[in-house]
Every structure is written in C-alpha cells, then in structure tokens.
Amino acid sequence: MSTRIAFLKGHGTENDFVIVPDPENVIDLSPAAVAALCDRRAGIGGDGLLHVVRSAAHPEARDMAAEAEWFMDYRNGDGSVSEMCGNGVRVFARYLQRVGHVAEGDIAVATRGGVKTVHVAKDGDVTVGMGKARLPEGDVTVSVGERSWPARNVNMGNPHAVAFVDDLALAGDLYSPPPFSPPAAYPEGVNVEFVVDRGPGHVAMRVHERGAGETRSCGTGACAVAVAAARRDGADPAVTGTHATYTVDVPGGTLVITERPDGQIEMTGPAVIVAEGEIDAEWLENAIR
Ligand SMILES: N[C@@H](CCC[C@H](N)C(=O)O)C(=O)O
C-alpha cells in the first residue's frame, strides 16, 4: 500500500485552501505538487495551499519561532509563493485550534509577511491583525480589454492594485491577469481588485489573484480596498484620528475591515474546515512526473 499524506480542506468567504499539516517540514511540496493538489478537476482543488509547519523547522520562519510556534507556508494554486494570505491565515488558525495545537484566544502565526495575531474562538468569525498597509507612491493603471482605470497601489505584505469602477461587470470574465502599468510598479506581479460602492462604509469587490485567477474572496485584497476607500473618502484614520470601518462584500461572502489611527488593520470573517482525508502519495508522484 502506498504512503498516505494527511490533508484538510477549508475556506474563508469561499477563498478555498488545501491544508497540509507537516509539523517537521518533511513533505516535498514542489510547485508542481502544489499545482497538482490545487487542481479542481484532477486534484483536491483550491485557490491556494496552507503548508502547516513548525516555525523552528522552516528556514524562512526560524527567526520568528520564539514569537510564533507555527508558520503558514502559503502557496498560490499555481505553485508560486506569496508573502501573505488574509483568508488563509484565519483558516490556518481555525485548523490549529480545531486539532488542539493551540487554545482558543489570541494565536501568533508566522507568515512571510511577519507574525500575525489571530483571534479564534470555538465557533464564529475569526479576526486577524493584519498590520499596517504600505502605499507606494506613483500612478498605476489597470486594464480590461479596451478600458483602463487608475488604481491605488496598496501593499499588505503582498501587492495589490485597487481600481474603483462603475460596475463590477466591467471587469469582464477575468480569465487572465489584467494588464497593469507601469511594469516597474509590480515586478513580482499583482493582485487586482475592482470595487464599486454599496453605501457609506460599504463596498463590493471582485479580484483577480496573482497565481490563482479570479477567486471568490481575497482577505489582503479586502484590506487593500478598505485602505484605498478610506483615502478616497477623506476618512484616512491617521488624518481623522478615528477608526475607519468598511464592510467589503466579495462574491463568497462579507469581510469587515477596521483601520485604526495608528495604521493597524483588523479583518473579521468566517473560517471553516469542511473536510479531511488522505492523499495517495503515489498519485501525487505520478501527477508531477
Ligand atoms: N487569497 C489571499 C491572497 C493569496 C496570495 C495572493 N494570491 C498573492 O499572490 O499575493 C488572501 O486572502 O489574502
């Protein structure tokens, strides 16, 4: 009988992830293996993969081990690496709490974007402290077909271009990454959010995620949208001295984002584990040949 690799499947506002627990970092998760696992027809299926590793066992996280026992080694569905995943880190914390690796309450999770604190209870929504946004200077444009829009460059650990549009349908089918300019704005590629207003402090978005395509949600994207909307609305907390809260509707649900006057951002939303099982290691080996 061939070796089995444990996995779980989870999602946050329908941004879905294959979860691979590997505390001692012994599983060879090459980009091809990640892409095979995330394949929705021939594999398990997911927008991305959460590789669950002890920080002390991962070269990229050893420095954070004193602060955070667990490292979210995040991979996009195409196998590429990303610095951060806002929905992923909430699902990651849900997993740790569910299997008893951590108690309910505030959990520190190491990510490539630094240590994040996630508040997780037995049931209900999960809140993550996302840290501060960076707003690189310079004009950015994104396009779909013949149409272009100015976009706000917002970095949430990973890169985002946020474009306010009149209608979310204008983003088209989003089968391919929306072109952007200037190329130097995003040397590593970008996640692109298209946003419409729904009311005061309330917006809706669609997203094309780098390394995954159009997804039903993006947590870092929703934070980038809230930050861009607050600047556009004259509600920058650093200027007003008060919190700015935005409800962000995504195709897969709703996220609530609050930015404080000190720039710290919190995101709240659901995080659900839906299944667990075993991967046939022989299938995986064949799939990546
Ligand atoms: N879905 C994520 C973001 C995942 C990474 C992104 N595709 C990138 O390449 O930066 C989220 O919830 O933040």
The ligand as an ORCA input file, in Angstrom:
! r2SCAN-3c Opt
* xyz 0 1
  N      -6.275     34.929     -1.064
  C      -5.297     35.586     -0.307
  C      -4.110     36.131     -1.020
  C      -3.253     34.995     -1.568
  C      -1.932     35.442     -2.162
  C      -2.073     36.214     -3.424
  N      -2.666     35.488     -4.493
  C      -0.675     36.724     -3.830
  O      -0.043     36.135     -4.725
  O      -0.227     37.695     -3.235
  C      -5.874     36.471      0.776
  O      -6.927     36.101      1.322
  O      -5.241     37.446      1.154
*
